[in-house]
């Protein structure tokens, strides 16, 4: 498998995009929990899937794109794959609880397993795991940090930074 990466700036800090055999497979934020060592990202390359991924991310951050349409090579268990697919069904600017996702998957008692799979999402922002909240509406864990999660949700709702503080 040929692994390559690129790093781009974003309003939420640098993002490292990683491709496996020319297909986007991971996205890491600076300081992200479970971020593997830099040497696992392969050589730096601006080609491959990166120009289109960068274009869509820039459009998203400009408020011009609400749904990503990218080929992804997500590696995980069949259950994780189902959860990640379900995450992509959460509309822009909306949230779902872990229980609601479990229900949508036909496994209403699997909210903990959904939470674990959500936490293993390899392509944050593009597969919008930041849109998942606790049953009581509280923000819960986010690999990129709760501050980023809050800022991403506020951005998608059209709230200004000033309204958050």
C-alpha positions as CSV (number, residue, x, y, z in Angstrom):
1,X,0.0,0.0,0.0
2,X,1.4,3.4,-1.0
3,X,0.8,6.0,1.7
4,X,1.1,9.8,1.1
5,X,0.0,12.9,2.9
6,X,-0.4,16.6,2.7
7,X,-1.0,19.3,5.4
8,X,-3.4,22.2,4.9
9,X,-4.4,25.2,7.0
10,X,-7.9,25.5,8.3
11,X,-9.8,27.7,10.8
12,X,-9.4,24.9,13.3
13,X,-5.6,24.5,12.9
14,X,-3.5,22.4,10.5
15,X,-5.1,19.3,9.0
16,X,-3.1,16.4,7.8
17,X,-4.8,14.4,5.0
18,X,-3.5,10.9,4.4
19,X,-4.2,8.8,1.3
20,X,-3.8,5.0,0.8
21,X,-3.1,4.1,-2.8
22,X,-4.4,7.5,-3.9
23,X,-7.7,7.5,-1.9
24,X,-8.2,9.6,1.1
25,X,-8.2,7.4,4.2
26,X,-7.4,9.6,7.2
27,X,-7.7,13.2,8.4
28,X,-5.9,14.3,11.6
29,X,-6.1,17.6,13.5
30,X,-3.2,19.0,15.4
31,X,-3.2,17.6,18.9
32,X,-5.8,15.0,18.0
33,X,-6.3,12.1,20.4
34,X,-5.1,8.8,18.9
35,X,-3.0,10.6,16.2
36,X,-0.3,8.1,15.0
37,X,3.3,9.1,14.6
38,X,4.1,11.4,11.6
39,X,6.3,8.7,10.0
40,X,3.2,6.6,9.4
41,X,1.8,9.3,7.0
42,X,4.1,8.4,4.1
43,X,5.8,10.9,1.9
44,X,4.4,14.4,1.4
45,X,2.5,14.8,-1.8
46,X,0.2,17.5,-3.1
47,X,-1.3,15.3,-5.9
48,X,-3.4,12.2,-5.6
49,X,-6.8,12.8,-4.0
50,X,-5.6,15.9,-2.2
51,X,-6.6,18.8,-4.6
52,X,-10.2,17.7,-4.6
53,X,-10.3,17.1,-0.9
54,X,-8.6,20.5,-0.3
55,X,-11.1,22.2,-2.6
56,X,-14.1,20.7,-0.8
57,X,-12.6,21.4,2.7
58,X,-12.0,25.1,1.7
59,X,-15.6,25.3,0.3
60,X,-16.9,23.8,3.6
61,X,-14.9,26.3,5.7
62,X,-16.2,29.1,3.5
63,X,-19.8,28.0,4.2
64,X,-20.3,27.0,0.6
65,X,-20.4,23.2,1.0
66,X,-22.6,21.2,3.3
67,X,-22.0,17.7,2.1
68,X,-18.7,16.2,1.1
69,X,-18.5,14.0,-2.0
70,X,-15.2,12.3,-1.9
71,X,-14.0,8.7,-2.4
72,X,-12.8,7.4,0.9
73,X,-10.8,4.3,1.9
74,X,-12.0,3.9,5.5
75,X,-10.5,0.9,7.3
76,X,-12.5,-0.5,10.2
77,X,-14.8,-3.3,11.3
78,X,-18.1,-3.9,9.5
79,X,-19.9,-2.3,12.5
80,X,-17.6,0.8,12.4
81,X,-18.2,1.1,8.7
82,X,-22.0,1.1,9.3
83,X,-21.6,3.8,12.0
84,X,-19.4,5.9,9.8
85,X,-21.9,5.6,6.9
86,X,-24.7,6.7,9.4
87,X,-22.6,9.7,10.5
88,X,-22.6,10.9,6.9
89,X,-26.4,10.9,6.9
90,X,-26.6,13.5,9.7
91,X,-27.5,16.8,7.9
92,X,-25.3,19.8,8.1
93,X,-26.0,21.9,11.1
94,X,-27.9,19.1,12.9
95,X,-26.9,16.7,15.6
96,X,-27.9,13.2,16.7
97,X,-27.3,11.4,19.9
98,X,-25.4,8.1,20.2
99,X,-28.8,6.4,21.0
100,X,-30.4,7.9,17.9
101,X,-27.6,6.5,15.8
102,X,-27.9,3.1,17.4
103,X,-31.6,3.2,16.7
104,X,-31.0,4.1,13.1
105,X,-28.6,1.2,12.8
106,X,-31.3,-1.2,14.1
107,X,-29.4,-1.8,17.4
108,X,-31.1,0.4,20.0
109,X,-29.0,-1.0,22.9
110,X,-25.7,-0.4,21.1
111,X,-25.2,3.3,21.9
112,X,-21.8,2.6,23.7
113,X,-20.6,0.6,20.7
114,X,-21.7,3.5,18.5
115,X,-19.7,5.9,20.7
116,X,-16.6,3.7,20.4
117,X,-16.9,3.5,16.6
118,X,-17.6,7.2,16.4
119,X,-14.4,7.8,18.3
120,X,-12.4,5.7,15.8
121,X,-13.7,7.7,12.8
122,X,-10.5,8.1,10.7
123,X,-11.7,11.1,8.7
124,X,-13.1,13.7,11.0
125,X,-15.0,16.7,9.6
126,X,-15.6,14.9,6.3
127,X,-17.3,12.1,8.1
128,X,-19.0,14.4,10.6
129,X,-18.5,12.7,14.0
130,X,-18.6,16.2,15.6
131,X,-22.4,16.1,15.0
132,X,-22.9,13.4,17.6
133,X,-23.9,14.6,21.1
134,X,-25.0,13.0,24.4
135,X,-28.6,12.0,25.0
136,X,-29.1,15.1,27.2
137,X,-27.7,17.4,24.5
138,X,-24.3,17.7,26.1
139,X,-21.1,17.8,24.1
140,X,-19.2,14.6,24.7
141,X,-15.8,13.4,23.7
142,X,-14.3,14.4,20.4
143,X,-10.8,13.3,19.2
144,X,-10.1,16.9,18.1
145,X,-11.0,18.3,21.4
146,X,-14.4,19.6,22.8
147,X,-13.5,23.2,21.9
148,X,-13.1,22.3,18.2
149,X,-16.3,20.3,18.4
150,X,-18.2,23.3,19.8
151,X,-16.7,25.6,17.2
152,X,-17.6,23.2,14.3
153,X,-21.2,22.9,15.5
154,X,-21.5,26.6,16.0
155,X,-20.1,27.3,12.6
156,X,-22.6,24.9,11.0
157,X,-25.4,26.6,12.8
158,X,-24.3,30.0,11.6
159,X,-23.5,31.2,15.1
160,X,-20.7,33.8,15.4
161,X,-17.6,33.2,17.5
162,X,-18.7,36.0,19.8
163,X,-21.9,34.2,20.6
164,X,-20.0,31.3,22.0
165,X,-18.2,33.2,24.8
